[in-house]
């Protein structure tokens, strides 16, 4: 599993855990004002993680589509991909 997927999974686990904890503590009568704020911030972090992950996937898919439509040999395509990766990917 890639690091970006691990970050995404960890974000979802933390967000869901905080949501369940907030609901349970609210039902039992505890003051969860601060915990609710932290839960909201966790969902903001989830949205940032999603945006990062989907942007990264979009850049990777552009390369895959470009190589699939071109008549490059697999060796040349791999060399080109490594070169683009060393430059930091496609902008």
C-alpha positions in Angstrom: 0.0 0.0 0.0 1.4 3.4 -0.9 2.0 6.1 1.6 -0.8 8.3 0.2 -3.3 5.5 0.6 -2.1 4.9 4.2 -2.6 8.6 5.0 -6.1 8.4 3.5 -7.1 5.3 5.4 -5.7 6.7 8.7 -7.6 10.0 8.1 -10.9 8.1 7.6 -10.3 5.9 10.6 -9.6 8.9 12.9 -12.6 10.8 11.5 -15.0 7.9 11.9 -13.7 7.1 15.4 -14.1 10.7 16.5 -17.6 10.9 15.1 -18.7 7.7 16.9 -17.1 8.9 20.1 -18.8 12.3 19.8 -22.2 10.7 19.2 -21.8 8.2 22.1 -20.7 10.8 24.6 -23.5 13.2 23.5 -26.1 10.5 24.0 -24.7 9.7 27.5 -25.0 13.3 28.5 -21.4 14.6 28.4 -20.4 18.0 27.1 -18.8 17.4 23.7 -18.4 20.9 22.4 -14.6 20.7 22.2 -14.7 17.2 20.9 -17.2 18.2 18.2 -14.8 21.0 17.1 -11.9 18.5 16.9 -14.2 16.1 14.9 -15.0 18.9 12.4 -11.3 19.6 12.0 -10.6 15.9 11.4 -13.1 16.1 8.5 -11.3 19.1 7.1 -8.1 17.1 7.1 -9.9 14.2 5.3 -11.0 16.6 2.6 -7.4 17.8 2.1 -6.2 14.2 2.0 -8.8 13.4 -0.6 -7.8 16.4 -2.7 -4.1 15.4 -2.5 -4.8 11.8 -3.4 -7.1 12.5 -6.3 -4.7 15.1 -7.7 -1.8 12.6 -7.5 -3.9 9.9 -9.2 -4.9 12.3 -11.9 -1.3 13.1 -12.7 -0.4 9.4 -12.8 -3.3 8.6 -15.1 -2.3 11.4 -17.5 1.0 9.5 -18.0 -0.7 6.2 -18.4 -3.1 7.5 -21.0 -0.3 9.3 -22.8 1.8 6.2 -23.0 -1.2 4.1 -24.1 -2.0 6.4 -27.0 1.6 6.8 -28.2 3.6 4.5 -30.4 6.6 4.5 -28.0 8.4 1.3 -27.3 8.0 0.0 -23.7 11.7 0.7 -23.1 11.5 4.3 -24.3 8.3 4.8 -22.4 9.9 3.6 -19.2 12.9 5.8 -19.7 10.6 8.8 -20.3 8.5 8.0 -17.2 11.7 7.8 -15.0 12.9 11.1 -16.4 9.5 12.8 -15.7 9.5 11.3 -12.2 12.9 12.8 -11.5 11.6 16.2 -12.5 8.8 15.9 -10.1 6.0 14.7 -12.3 3.7 16.5 -14.6 2.5 19.9 -13.6 
